[in-house]
Structure formats: structure tokens, C-alpha cells
Amino acid sequence: MKEKISILISEERVDKRIREMAEAISAEFEGETVVLVCILKGSVFFTCELAKRLTIPVTMDFMCVSSYGDETKSSGIVRISKDLDQSVEGKNVIIIEDIIDSGRTLSYLMEMLKTRKPKTLRLCTLLDKPSRRVMDVAVDYTGFEIEDKFVVGYGLDYAQKYRNLPYIGVVEFLGDEDE
């Protein structure tokens, strides 16, 4: 299947919003250290850009949590293929996600991390699709609310492609090249 990508959110708008989110996080946790938990693979670009703009001490850890595979819709089955390397007990933890769709993955992850007794646990996402929510998830920092469109870029992918786009784009499926 062939795809066409059109820009939904420009690189400039993404950059400006990440700066604003970093200011809000830095203000909330002034004088404290935060642990950014990057959800691989899609959140890498967003996590790095956010971390660079924070004015407070930051450590980073990584988890690989998925409910998609190579599909465009959530399977509903949450799979953890990489857990945290460090304990988060007594620490200010911010989960960094690229997009929240159904909420299944993040609901599961938030509940799991709460059992590890962090001092605080927050959720930060670049993109939010509240119209697709099937599990209630409280998002503390949201970059952009978007409509129910399949998006790529800035770490988001379709079958591992398009992560490196510097903007958020909408995928339009055009059909087979032979048609």
C-alpha cells in the first residue's frame, strides 16, 4: 500500500509547544529532580527535545510498551518488552508518551508504576486523541489534542517508517502502486 503524508502540525508549532510544556514542568518541579520515563520507540524524539528545554535536574530511563505492532489500531493487549533500569521509589516520575489513543497502554502503565511508590507520577504526551479513549487516563501535560487521524512524524511511525519527519503528518492510504 502506498501512503501520502500531509502536514497536520508544523515543526515550528511543535517546537513552540514543547518549550511551553518544559516551562510548565520546570515551574511545577522547581528545586527538584525529575525522572523522565521515555516510552520507546515513538517518544524518543519528544523526550529528547523536552529534556533539552527543562531547567531542572533530569534523569532518564526507558520502557518499551506496546499495544500496536505494525497495525494502525490498538490490539488492546499491552506488552512490556523493556522495563526500567532504575527504581523510581520516592522520585518525581513523568511518563513521556508520543500519543495517547485508547488509553489502554497508559492506564496499565500508570497503575503498574504506582505500585513502585514514586513520590509523584505525571503523564506527559505530545499528542492526545480523547475521542478514541476507552480507558480513563489523566494527562497532566498535553502538547496537542488531535482528531481521530492516523499520524506520523516526530517519532510516530507507520510500520517503522516516517519517525524522522520533523512535523506531525497525517497518513493517507492510496492503495497499491499497481492499481
Secondary structure as a PSIPRED ss2 file (coil, helix, strand):
# PSIPRED VFORMAT (PSIPRED V4.0)

   1 M C   1.000  0.000  0.000
   2 K E   0.000  0.000  1.000
   3 E E   0.000  0.000  1.000
   4 K E   0.000  0.000  1.000
   5 I E   0.000  0.000  1.000
   6 S E   0.000  0.000  1.000
   7 I E   0.000  0.000  1.000
   8 L E   0.000  0.000  1.000
   9 I E   0.000  0.000  1.000
  10 S C   1.000  0.000  0.000
  11 E H   0.000  1.000  0.000
  12 E H   0.000  1.000  0.000
  13 R H   0.000  1.000  0.000
  14 V H   0.000  1.000  0.000
  15 D H   0.000  1.000  0.000
  16 K H   0.000  1.000  0.000
  17 R H   0.000  1.000  0.000
  18 I H   0.000  1.000  0.000
  19 R H   0.000  1.000  0.000
  20 E H   0.000  1.000  0.000
  21 M H   0.000  1.000  0.000
  22 A H   0.000  1.000  0.000
  23 E H   0.000  1.000  0.000
  24 A H   0.000  1.000  0.000
  25 I H   0.000  1.000  0.000
  26 S H   0.000  1.000  0.000
  27 A H   0.000  1.000  0.000
  28 E H   0.000  1.000  0.000
  29 F C   1.000  0.000  0.000
  30 E C   1.000  0.000  0.000
  31 G C   1.000  0.000  0.000
  32 E C   1.000  0.000  0.000
  33 T C   1.000  0.000  0.000
  34 V E   0.000  0.000  1.000
  35 V E   0.000  0.000  1.000
  36 L E   0.000  0.000  1.000
  37 V E   0.000  0.000  1.000
  38 C E   0.000  0.000  1.000
  39 I E   0.000  0.000  1.000
  40 L E   0.000  0.000  1.000
  41 K C   1.000  0.000  0.000
  42 G C   1.000  0.000  0.000
  43 S C   1.000  0.000  0.000
  44 V H   0.000  1.000  0.000
  45 F H   0.000  1.000  0.000
  46 F H   0.000  1.000  0.000
  47 T H   0.000  1.000  0.000
  48 C H   0.000  1.000  0.000
  49 E H   0.000  1.000  0.000
  50 L H   0.000  1.000  0.000
  51 A H   0.000  1.000  0.000
  52 K H   0.000  1.000  0.000
  53 R H   0.000  1.000  0.000
  54 L C   1.000  0.000  0.000
  55 T C   1.000  0.000  0.000
  56 I C   1.000  0.000  0.000
  57 P C   1.000  0.000  0.000
  58 V E   0.000  0.000  1.000
  59 T E   0.000  0.000  1.000
  60 M E   0.000  0.000  1.000
  61 D E   0.000  0.000  1.000
  62 F E   0.000  0.000  1.000
  63 M E   0.000  0.000  1.000
  64 C E   0.000  0.000  1.000
  65 V E   0.000  0.000  1.000
  66 S E   0.000  0.000  1.000
  67 S C   1.000  0.000  0.000
  68 Y C   1.000  0.000  0.000
  69 G C   1.000  0.000  0.000
  70 D C   1.000  0.000  0.000
  71 E C   1.000  0.000  0.000
  72 T C   1.000  0.000  0.000
  73 K C   1.000  0.000  0.000
  74 S C   1.000  0.000  0.000
  75 S C   1.000  0.000  0.000
  76 G C   1.000  0.000  0.000
  77 I C   1.000  0.000  0.000
  78 V C   1.000  0.000  0.000
  79 R E   0.000  0.000  1.000
  80 I E   0.000  0.000  1.000
  81 S E   0.000  0.000  1.000
  82 K E   0.000  0.000  1.000
  83 D C   1.000  0.000  0.000
  84 L C   1.000  0.000  0.000
  85 D C   1.000  0.000  0.000
  86 Q C   1.000  0.000  0.000
  87 S C   1.000  0.000  0.000
  88 V C   1.000  0.000  0.000
  89 E C   1.000  0.000  0.000
  90 G C   1.000  0.000  0.000
  91 K C   1.000  0.000  0.000
  92 N E   0.000  0.000  1.000
  93 V E   0.000  0.000  1.000
  94 I E   0.000  0.000  1.000
  95 I E   0.000  0.000  1.000
  96 I E   0.000  0.000  1.000
  97 E E   0.000  0.000  1.000
  98 D E   0.000  0.000  1.000
  99 I E   0.000  0.000  1.000
 100 I E   0.000  0.000  1.000
 101 D C   1.000  0.000  0.000
 102 S C   1.000  0.000  0.000
 103 G C   1.000  0.000  0.000
 104 R H   0.000  1.000  0.000
 105 T H   0.000  1.000  0.000
 106 L H   0.000  1.000  0.000
 107 S H   0.000  1.000  0.000
 108 Y H   0.000  1.000  0.000
 109 L H   0.000  1.000  0.000
 110 M H   0.000  1.000  0.000
 111 E H   0.000  1.000  0.000
 112 M H   0.000  1.000  0.000
 113 L H   0.000  1.000  0.000
 114 K H   0.000  1.000  0.000
 115 T C   1.000  0.000  0.000
 116 R C   1.000  0.000  0.000
 117 K C   1.000  0.000  0.000
 118 P C   1.000  0.000  0.000
 119 K C   1.000  0.000  0.000
 120 T E   0.000  0.000  1.000
 121 L E   0.000  0.000  1.000
 122 R E   0.000  0.000  1.000
 123 L E   0.000  0.000  1.000
 124 C E   0.000  0.000  1.000
 125 T E   0.000  0.000  1.000
 126 L E   0.000  0.000  1.000
 127 L E   0.000  0.000  1.000
 128 D E   0.000  0.000  1.000
 129 K C   1.000  0.000  0.000
 130 P H   0.000  1.000  0.000
 131 S H   0.000  1.000  0.000
 132 R H   0.000  1.000  0.000
 133 R C   1.000  0.000  0.000
 134 V C   1.000  0.000  0.000
 135 M C   1.000  0.000  0.000
 136 D C   1.000  0.000  0.000
 137 V C   1.000  0.000  0.000
 138 A C   1.000  0.000  0.000
 139 V C   1.000  0.000  0.000
 140 D C   1.000  0.000  0.000
 141 Y E   0.000  0.000  1.000
 142 T E   0.000  0.000  1.000
 143 G E   0.000  0.000  1.000
 144 F E   0.000  0.000  1.000
 145 E E   0.000  0.000  1.000
 146 I C   1.000  0.000  0.000
 147 E C   1.000  0.000  0.000
 148 D C   1.000  0.000  0.000
 149 K C   1.000  0.000  0.000
 150 F C   1.000  0.000  0.000
 151 V E   0.000  0.000  1.000
 152 V E   0.000  0.000  1.000
 153 G E   0.000  0.000  1.000
 154 Y C   1.000  0.000  0.000
 155 G C   1.000  0.000  0.000
 156 L E   0.000  0.000  1.000
 157 D C   1.000  0.000  0.000
 158 Y E   0.000  0.000  1.000
 159 A C   1.000  0.000  0.000
 160 Q C   1.000  0.000  0.000
 161 K E   0.000  0.000  1.000
 162 Y C   1.000  0.000  0.000
 163 R C   1.000  0.000  0.000
 164 N C   1.000  0.000  0.000
 165 L C   1.000  0.000  0.000
 166 P C   1.000  0.000  0.000
 167 Y C   1.000  0.000  0.000
 168 I E   0.000  0.000  1.000
 169 G E   0.000  0.000  1.000
 170 V E   0.000  0.000  1.000
 171 V E   0.000  0.000  1.000
 172 E E   0.000  0.000  1.000
 173 F E   0.000  0.000  1.000
 174 L E   0.000  0.000  1.000
 175 G E   0.000  0.000  1.000
 176 D C   1.000  0.000  0.000
 177 E C   1.000  0.000  0.000
 178 D C   1.000  0.000  0.000
 179 E C   1.000  0.000  0.000
